Amino acid sequence: GEMGAVESCCAKRSDDKVHERHVSAKSEVPVRFGATPDEAGNERSLAEKVGIGAYFQRDANSDGLAVKSLLVGSPASKCSKIQTGDVIVSVDGSSVAKFKLAELAEVLLGPAGSKVNLTFLSKASGQNYGVTLSRGVP
């Protein structure tokens, strides 16, 4: 049901730490570069990295990057906290305030199932809020 989706999105922090250690311990880089080069070479390697299903655009007011749209069924939309127009403040504790869209994509993308901690500035309330999402696409 819906409750489960919200629960997993804003999951308890205790298990994040274990997961992060697990991810950094095994290097996944060599595998990624070993992808067979072909016409869609760039696309292919990118496809192995997944995001959270949120699309961003430059926000004129704050000069930050704001949520343009959410992919239906994605971690970002299931979490139900993230709203269009909210500005992303940090990813895993590192500020992304001055990031370009391409730079944000790099820090948001990662192996499917890995967790990412995000802080947003709510357009509606003007308050910051945090969410923990597992990367993945529907």
N, CA and C atoms as an extended XYZ file, in Angstrom:
414
Properties=species:S:1:pos:R:3:atomname:S:1:resname:S:1:resid:I:1 pbc="F F F"
N         0.814       -1.207        0.000 N   GLY     1
C         0.000        0.000        0.000 CA  GLY     1
C         0.850        1.260        0.000 C   GLY     1
N         0.205        2.392        0.049 N   GLU     2
C         0.908        3.678        0.011 CA  GLU     2
C         1.851        3.848        1.207 C   GLU     2
N         1.407        3.429        2.359 N   MET     3
C         2.215        3.636        3.560 CA  MET     3
C         3.623        3.065        3.388 C   MET     3
N         3.682        1.890        2.826 N   GLY     4
C         4.981        1.238        2.659 CA  GLY     4
C         5.909        2.079        1.809 C   GLY     4
N         5.361        2.684        0.771 N   ALA     5
C         6.181        3.482       -0.140 CA  ALA     5
C         6.787        4.671        0.599 C   ALA     5
N         5.957        5.338        1.396 N   VAL     6
C         6.440        6.500        2.141 CA  VAL     6
C         7.504        6.058        3.139 C   VAL     6
N         7.241        4.960        3.780 N   GLU     7
C         8.153        4.456        4.788 CA  GLU     7
C         9.539        4.199        4.198 C   GLU     7
N         9.583        3.535        3.039 N   SER     8
C        10.876        3.175        2.479 CA  SER     8
C        11.600        4.410        1.973 C   SER     8
N        10.834        5.397        1.516 N   CYS     9
C        11.466        6.602        0.994 CA  CYS     9
C        12.157        7.355        2.105 C   CYS     9
N        11.471        7.479        3.206 N   CYS    10
C        12.055        8.256        4.285 CA  CYS    10
C        12.515        7.262        5.346 C   CYS    10
N        13.232        6.267        4.888 N   ALA    11
C        13.612        5.155        5.757 CA  ALA    11
C        14.506        5.611        6.900 C   ALA    11
N        14.553        4.802        7.936 N   LYS    12
C        15.358        5.118        9.101 CA  LYS    12
C        16.823        5.225        8.696 C   LYS    12
N        17.550        6.083        9.372 N   ARG    13
C        18.923        6.345        8.982 CA  ARG    13
C        19.876        5.200        9.318 C   ARG    13
N        19.552        4.434       10.353 N   SER    14
C        20.500        3.433       10.830 CA  SER    14
C        20.999        2.509        9.724 C   SER    14
N        20.087        2.097        8.823 N   ASP    15
C        20.548        1.154        7.810 CA  ASP    15
C        21.291        1.835        6.658 C   ASP    15
N        21.183        3.155        6.560 N   ASP    16
C        21.915        3.858        5.495 CA  ASP    16
C        23.408        3.684        5.655 C   ASP    16
N        23.879        3.852        6.876 N   LYS    17
C        25.314        3.805        7.123 CA  LYS    17
C        25.920        2.488        6.638 C   LYS    17
N        25.246        1.407        6.957 N   VAL    18
C        25.728        0.092        6.539 CA  VAL    18
C        25.823        0.053        5.026 C   VAL    18
N        24.777        0.558        4.391 N   HIS    19
C        24.698        0.489        2.942 CA  HIS    19
C        25.816        1.297        2.293 C   HIS    19
N        26.065        2.503        2.805 N   GLU    20
C        27.102        3.344        2.219 CA  GLU    20
C        28.462        2.663        2.282 C   GLU    20
N        28.751        2.077        3.427 N   ARG    21
C        30.043        1.421        3.581 CA  ARG    21
C        30.154        0.305        2.541 C   ARG    21
N        29.050       -0.409        2.387 N   HIS    22
C        28.989       -1.535        1.453 CA  HIS    22
C        29.265       -1.059        0.026 C   HIS    22
N        28.689        0.060       -0.337 N   VAL    23
C        28.853        0.558       -1.704 CA  VAL    23
C        30.276        1.019       -1.964 C   VAL    23
N        30.862        1.772       -0.997 N   SER    24
C        32.208        2.290       -1.248 CA  SER    24
C        33.248        1.174       -1.205 C   SER    24
N        32.942        0.122       -0.493 N   ALA    25
C        33.916       -0.960       -0.364 CA  ALA    25
C        34.144       -1.681       -1.687 C   ALA    25
N        33.060       -1.910       -2.429 N   LYS    26
C        33.299       -2.622       -3.682 CA  LYS    26
C        33.282       -1.642       -4.842 C   LYS    26
N        34.377       -1.555       -5.531 N   SER    27
C        34.497       -0.597       -6.618 CA  SER    27
C        33.734       -1.087       -7.840 C   SER    27
N        32.837       -0.227       -8.328 N   GLU    28
C        32.055       -0.643       -9.488 CA  GLU    28
C        32.556        0.049      -10.746 C   GLU    28
N        33.611        0.832      -10.621 N   VAL    29
C        34.066        1.619      -11.767 CA  VAL    29
C        34.563        0.777      -12.934 C   VAL    29
N        35.462       -0.200      -12.708 N   PRO    30
C        35.997       -0.943      -13.855 CA  PRO    30
C        34.908       -1.569      -14.716 C   PRO    30
N        33.883       -2.079      -14.085 N   VAL    31
C        32.802       -2.719      -14.819 CA  VAL    31
C        32.158       -1.721      -15.768 C   VAL    31
N        31.939       -0.519      -15.260 N   ARG    32
C        31.227        0.476      -16.042 CA  ARG    32
C        32.002        0.839      -17.300 C   ARG    32
N        33.315        0.990      -17.164 N   PHE    33
C        34.095        1.398      -18.321 CA  PHE    33
C        34.310        0.242      -19.292 C   PHE    33
N        34.005       -0.957      -18.847 N   GLY    34
C        34.189       -2.115      -19.709 CA  GLY    34
C        33.025       -2.319      -20.666 C   GLY    34
N        32.038       -1.428      -20.626 N   ALA    35
C        30.882       -1.590      -21.518 CA  ALA    35
C        31.334       -1.585      -22.972 C   ALA    35
N        30.716       -2.421      -23.780 N   THR    36
C        31.146       -2.508      -25.174 CA  THR    36
C        30.846       -1.216      -25.905 C   THR    36
N        31.868       -0.642      -26.543 N   PRO    37
C        31.630        0.615      -27.255 CA  PRO    37
C        30.830        0.357      -28.522 C   PRO    37
N        29.754        1.092      -28.698 N   ASP    38
C        29.001        1.006      -29.933 CA  ASP    38
C        28.360        2.373      -30.147 C   ASP    38
N        27.427        2.469      -31.068 N   GLU    39
C        26.798        3.763      -31.349 CA  GLU    39
C        26.247        4.396      -30.078 C   GLU    39
N        25.599        3.561      -29.264 N   ALA    40
C        24.962        4.092      -28.056 CA  ALA    40
C        25.892        3.960      -26.853 C   ALA    40
N        27.189        3.996      -27.107 N   GLY    41
C        28.171        3.791      -26.043 CA  GLY    41
C        27.915        4.644      -24.811 C   GLY    41
N        27.719        5.941      -25.028 N   ASN    42
C        27.514        6.836      -23.897 CA  ASN    42
C        26.204        6.537      -23.178 C   ASN    42
N        25.181        6.317      -23.968 N   GLU    43
C        23.875        6.003      -23.394 CA  GLU    43
C        23.969        4.752      -22.533 C   GLU    43
N        24.652        3.744      -23.071 N   ARG    44
C        24.734        2.448      -22.412 CA  ARG    44
C        25.318        2.573      -21.003 C   ARG    44
N        26.440        3.282      -20.871 N   SER    45
C        27.079        3.364      -19.556 CA  SER    45
C        26.235        4.202      -18.598 C   SER    45
N        25.549        5.192      -19.131 N   LEU    46
C        24.684        6.017      -18.284 CA  LEU    46
C        23.500        5.214      -17.765 C   LEU    46
N        23.024        4.287      -18.596 N   ALA    47
C        21.829        3.529      -18.228 CA  ALA    47
C        22.058        2.703      -16.968 C   ALA    47
N        23.311        2.344      -16.710 N   GLU    48
C        23.586        1.538      -15.515 CA  GLU    48
C        23.458        2.374      -14.256 C   GLU    48
N        23.586        3.683      -14.431 N   LYS    49
C        23.421        4.567      -13.277 CA  LYS    49
C        21.992        5.082      -13.304 C   LYS    49
N        21.329        5.031      -12.188 N   VAL    50
C        19.954        5.508      -12.167 CA  VAL    50
C        19.800        6.630      -11.161 C   VAL    50
N        18.781        7.427      -11.367 N   GLY    51
C        18.529        8.544      -10.468 CA  GLY    51
C        17.308        8.267       -9.610 C   GLY    51
N        16.597        9.342       -9.256 N   ILE    52
C        15.473        9.219       -8.340 CA  ILE    52
C        14.154        9.558       -9.020 C   ILE    52
N        14.219        9.858      -10.330 N   GLY    53
C        12.991       10.147      -11.063 CA  GLY    53
C        12.514       11.578      -10.941 C   GLY    53
N        13.434       12.490      -10.596 N   ALA    54
C        13.069       13.907      -10.544 CA  ALA    54
C        13.846       14.647      -11.627 C   ALA    54
N        13.169       15.557      -12.309 N   TYR    55
C        13.839       16.379      -13.316 CA  TYR    55
C        13.949       17.800      -12.776 C   TYR    55
N        15.084       18.413      -13.020 N   PHE    56
C        15.339       19.741      -12.459 CA  PHE    56
C        15.514       20.779      -13.554 C   PHE    56
N        15.330       22.032      -13.163 N   GLN    57
C        15.607       23.136      -14.066 CA  GLN    57
C        16.151       24.289      -13.232 C   GLN    57
N        16.844       25.217      -13.872 N   ARG    58
C        17.376       26.383      -13.160 CA  ARG    58
C        16.211       27.211      -12.629 C   ARG    58
N        16.259       27.567      -11.349 N   ASP    59
C        15.197       28.364      -10.746 CA  ASP    59
C        15.583       29.828      -10.801 C   ASP    59
N        14.811       30.624      -11.515 N   ALA    60
C        15.148       32.036      -11.731 CA  ALA    60
C        15.233       32.818      -10.415 C   ALA    60
N        14.343       32.513       -9.490 N   ASN    61
C        14.295       33.288       -8.246 CA  ASN    61
C        15.489       33.040       -7.334 C   ASN    61
N        15.831       31.775       -7.149 N   SER    62
C        16.860       31.456       -6.157 CA  SER    62
C        18.207       31.155       -6.789 C   SER    62
N        18.236       31.041       -8.125 N   ASP    63
C        19.448       30.659       -8.830 CA  ASP    63
C        19.891       29.235       -8.486 C   ASP    63
N        19.016       28.511       -7.815 N   GLY    64
C        19.311       27.110       -7.517 CA  GLY    64
C        18.676       26.237       -8.593 C   GLY    64
N        18.647       24.928       -8.334 N   LEU    65
C        18.015       24.002       -9.274 CA  LEU    65
C        16.716       23.502       -8.651 C   LEU    65
N        15.625       23.757       -9.340 N   ALA    66
C        14.310       23.411       -8.803 CA  ALA    66
C        13.734       22.202       -9.529 C   ALA    66
N        12.851       21.488       -8.835 N   VAL    67
C        12.204       20.320       -9.423 CA  VAL    67
C        11.245       20.788      -10.522 C   VAL    67
N        11.471       20.279      -11.742 N   LYS    68
C        10.622       20.629      -12.874 CA  LYS    68
C         9.462       19.640      -12.962 C   LYS    68
N         9.775       18.358      -12.807 N   SER    69
C         8.721       17.338      -12.859 CA  SER    69
C         9.213       16.073      -12.174 C   SER    69
N         8.260       15.234      -11.805 N   LEU    70
C         8.573       13.962      -11.150 CA  LEU    70
C         8.045       12.830      -12.014 C   LEU    70
N         8.866       11.819      -12.178 N   LEU    71
C         8.478       10.654      -12.968 CA  LEU    71
C         7.502        9.812      -12.155 C   LEU    71
N         6.334        9.531      -12.725 N   VAL    72
C         5.308        8.755      -12.016 CA  VAL    72
C         5.866        7.391      -11.615 C   VAL    72
N         5.651        7.012      -10.375 N   GLY    73
C         6.098        5.708       -9.905 CA  GLY    73
C         7.560        5.671       -9.489 C   GLY    73
N         8.249        6.801       -9.600 N   SER    74
C         9.669        6.846       -9.238 CA  SER    74
C         9.823        7.074       -7.736 C   SER    74
N        11.035        6.835       -7.202 N   PRO    75
C        11.259        7.078       -5.765 CA  PRO    75
C        10.889        8.500       -5.365 C   PRO    75
N        11.223        9.479       -6.202 N   ALA    76
C        10.946       10.878       -5.855 CA  ALA    76
C         9.452       11.153       -5.743 C   ALA    76
N         8.652       10.569       -6.655 N   SER    77
C         7.212       10.839       -6.593 CA  SER    77
C         6.531       10.018       -5.509 C   SER    77
N         7.004        8.786       -5.282 N   LYS    78
C         6.394        7.938       -4.251 CA  LYS    78
C         6.624        8.506       -2.860 C   LYS    78
N         7.721        9.207       -2.700 N   CYS    79
C         8.065        9.750       -1.397 CA  CYS    79
C         7.021       10.760       -0.929 C   CYS    79
N         6.343       11.394       -1.892 N   SER    80
C         5.230       12.315       -1.657 CA  SER    80
C         5.575       13.587       -0.886 C   SER    80
N         6.847       13.794       -0.565 N   LYS    81
C         7.240       15.055        0.075 CA  LYS    81
C         7.680       16.068       -0.979 C   LYS    81
N         8.355       15.555       -2.002 N   ILE    82
C         8.953       16.436       -2.995 CA  ILE    82
C         7.884       17.019       -3.918 C   ILE    82
N         7.880       18.349       -4.038 N   GLN    83
C         6.899       19.022       -4.880 CA  GLN    83
C         7.609       19.788       -5.991 C   GLN    83
N         6.916       19.941       -7.110 N   THR    84
C         7.450       20.729       -8.215 CA  THR    84
C         7.742       22.147       -7.710 C   THR    84
N         8.904       22.679       -8.075 N   GLY    85
C         9.270       24.025       -7.642 CA  GLY    85
C        10.186       24.038       -6.429 C   GLY    85
N        10.267       22.902       -5.711 N   ASP    86
C        11.189       22.819       -4.577 CA  ASP    86
C        12.621       22.856       -5.100 C   ASP    86
N        13.481       23.560       -4.385 N   VAL    87
C        14.870       23.722       -4.820 CA  VAL    87
C        15.762       22.735       -4.068 C   VAL    87
N        16.614       22.023       -4.795 N   ILE    88
C        17.502       21.065       -4.148 CA  ILE    88
C        18.661       21.809       -3.501 C   ILE    88
N        18.925       21.516       -2.228 N   VAL    89
C        19.926       22.240       -1.455 CA  VAL    89
C        21.214       21.432       -1.331 C   VAL    89
N        21.068       20.149       -1.003 N   SER    90
C        22.264       19.324       -0.859 CA  SER    90
C        21.983       17.871       -1.179 C   SER    90
N        23.045       17.157       -1.546 N   VAL    91
C        22.984       15.727       -1.851 CA  VAL    91
C        24.006       15.046       -0.949 C   VAL    91
N        23.535       14.104       -0.122 N   ASP    92
C        24.414       13.421        0.837 CA  ASP    92
C        25.239       14.410        1.650 C   ASP    92
N        24.608       15.512        2.046 N   GLY    93
C        25.274       16.471        2.926 CA  GLY    93
C        26.161       17.484        2.224 C   GLY    93
N        26.368       17.343        0.908 N   SER    94
C        27.198       18.314        0.192 CA  SER    94
C        26.308       19.295       -0.552 C   SER    94
N        26.583       20.587       -0.372 N   SER    95
C        25.768       21.605       -1.020 CA  SER    95
C        25.854       21.510       -2.537 C   SER    95
N        24.718       21.669       -3.194 N   VAL    96
C        24.702       21.691       -4.659 CA  VAL    96
C        24.199       23.057       -5.147 C   VAL    96
N        24.328       24.048       -4.264 N   ALA    97
C        23.769       25.374       -4.538 CA  ALA    97
C        24.266       25.985       -5.840 C   ALA    97
N        25.544       25.824       -6.137 N   LYS    98
C        26.103       26.471       -7.324 CA  LYS    98
C        26.282       25.500       -8.492 C   LYS    98
N        25.700       24.317       -8.360 N   PHE    99
C        25.886       23.293       -9.383 CA  PHE    99
C        25.165       23.618      -10.685 C   PHE    99
N        25.728       23.166      -11.781 N   LYS   100
C        25.024       23.171      -13.069 CA  LYS   100
C        24.180       21.900      -13.097 C   LYS   100
N        23.230       21.856      -14.045 N   LEU   101
C        22.367       20.670      -14.158 CA  LEU   101
C        23.171       19.402      -14.367 C   LEU   101
N        24.196       19.479      -15.208 N   ALA   102
C        25.001       18.284      -15.493 CA  ALA   102
C        25.729       17.802      -14.240 C   ALA   102
N        26.185       18.751      -13.417 N   GLU   103
C        26.906       18.383      -12.185 CA  GLU   103
C        25.944       17.742      -11.190 C   GLU   103
N        24.732       18.275      -11.139 N   LEU   104
C        23.732       17.699      -10.234 CA  LEU   104
C        23.414       16.268      -10.665 C   LEU   104
N        23.265       16.063      -11.974 N   ALA   105
C        22.963       14.722      -12.478 CA  ALA   105
C        24.037       13.737      -12.032 C   ALA   105
N        25.293       14.183      -12.068 N   GLU   106
C        26.389       13.284      -11.694 CA  GLU   106
C        26.297       12.821      -10.248 C   GLU   106
N        25.933       13.732       -9.347 N   VAL   107
C        25.861       13.322       -7.933 CA  VAL   107
C        24.557       12.594       -7.614 C   VAL   107
N        23.521       12.849       -8.408 N   LEU   108
C        22.242       12.178       -8.153 CA  LEU   108
C        22.229       10.750       -8.676 C   LEU   108
N        22.945       10.508       -9.756 N   LEU   109
C        22.926        9.176      -10.353 CA  LEU   109
C        23.855        8.224       -9.612 C   LEU   109
N        23.454        6.972       -9.544 N   GLY   110
C        24.283        5.971       -8.887 CA  GLY   110
C        23.699        4.595       -9.145 C   GLY   110
N        24.310        3.574       -8.556 N   PRO   111
C        23.814        2.202       -8.768 CA  PRO   111
C        22.377        2.057       -8.269 C   PRO   111
N        21.561        1.313       -8.985 N   ALA   112
C        20.173        1.075       -8.571 CA  ALA   112
C        20.144        0.492       -7.167 C   ALA   112
N        19.239        0.999       -6.349 N   GLY   113
C        19.087        0.467       -5.003 CA  GLY   113
C        19.955        1.160       -3.970 C   GLY   113
N        20.942        1.948       -4.417 N   SER   114
C        21.772        2.661       -3.439 CA  SER   114
C        20.968        3.832       -2.884 C   SER   114
N        21.277        4.222       -1.662 N   LYS   115
C        20.506        5.288       -1.018 CA  LYS   115
C        21.171        6.644       -1.197 C   LYS   115
N        20.354        7.666       -1.244 N   VAL   116
C        20.879        9.021       -1.364 CA  VAL   116
C        20.059        9.928       -0.441 C   VAL   116
N        20.761       10.776        0.319 N   ASN   117
C        20.100       11.719        1.217 CA  ASN   117
C        20.018       13.076        0.536 C   ASN   117
N        18.814       13.617        0.443 N   LEU   118
C        18.623       14.899       -0.233 CA  LEU   118
C        17.996       15.917        0.700 C   LEU   118
N        18.412       17.160        0.562 N   THR   119
C        17.757       18.247        1.285 CA  THR   119
C        17.170       19.200        0.254 C   THR   119
N        15.910       19.536        0.444 N   PHE   120
C        15.217       20.457       -0.452 CA  PHE   120
C        14.735       21.674        0.329 C   PHE   120
N        14.561       22.778       -0.389 N   LEU   121
C        13.912       23.957        0.170 CA  LEU   121
C        12.502       23.955       -0.407 C   LEU   121
N        11.521       23.838        0.470 N   SER   122
C        10.131       23.768        0.025 CA  SER   122
C         9.666       25.113       -0.503 C   SER   122
N         9.105       25.089       -1.712 N   LYS   123
C         8.580       26.320       -2.299 CA  LYS   123
C         7.374       26.794       -1.489 C   LYS   123
N         6.563       25.833       -1.036 N   ALA   124
C         5.329       26.169       -0.324 CA  ALA   124
C         5.582       26.786        1.045 C   ALA   124
N         6.474       26.147        1.832 N   SER   125
C         6.648       26.575        3.226 CA  SER   125
C         7.889       27.427        3.453 C   SER   125
N         8.835       27.390        2.507 N   GLY   126
C        10.075       28.139        2.706 CA  GLY   126
C        11.012       27.451        3.687 C   GLY   126
N        10.652       26.216        4.084 N   GLN   127
C        11.479       25.460        5.036 CA  GLN   127
C        12.282       24.388        4.307 C   GLN   127
N        13.448       24.061        4.862 N   ASN   128
C        14.213       22.939        4.318 CA  ASN   128
C        13.645       21.626        4.853 C   ASN   128
N        13.694       20.586        4.060 N   TYR   129
C        13.320       19.257        4.547 CA  TYR   129
C        14.246       18.229        3.900 C   TYR   129
N        14.411       17.111        4.582 N   GLY   130
C        15.292       16.066        4.067 CA  GLY   130
C        14.527       14.809        3.701 C   GLY   130
N        14.989       14.126        2.678 N   VAL   131
C        14.426       12.824        2.313 CA  VAL   131
C        15.561       11.868        2.007 C   VAL   131
N        15.343       10.595        2.274 N   THR   132
C        16.298        9.565        1.882 CA  THR   132
C        15.601        8.684        0.872 C   THR   132
N        16.178        8.583       -0.323 N   LEU   133
C        15.561        7.802       -1.384 CA  LEU   133
C        16.497        6.694       -1.826 C   LEU   133
N        15.914        5.592       -2.287 N   SER   134
C        16.717        4.559       -2.918 CA  SER   134
C        16.663        4.826       -4.416 C   SER   134
N        17.828        4.873       -5.037 N   ARG   135
C        17.837        5.144       -6.473 CA  ARG   135
C        17.166        4.006       -7.239 C   ARG   135
N        16.502        4.366       -8.324 N   GLY   136
C        15.861        3.348       -9.125 CA  GLY   136
C        14.839        3.992      -10.034 C   GLY   136
N        14.550        3.348      -11.148 N   VAL   137
C        13.526        3.872      -12.031 CA  VAL   137
C        12.401        2.863      -12.115 C   VAL   137
N        11.176        3.333      -12.262 N   PRO   138
C        10.015        2.433      -12.249 CA  PRO   138
C        10.056        1.438      -13.404 C   PRO   138
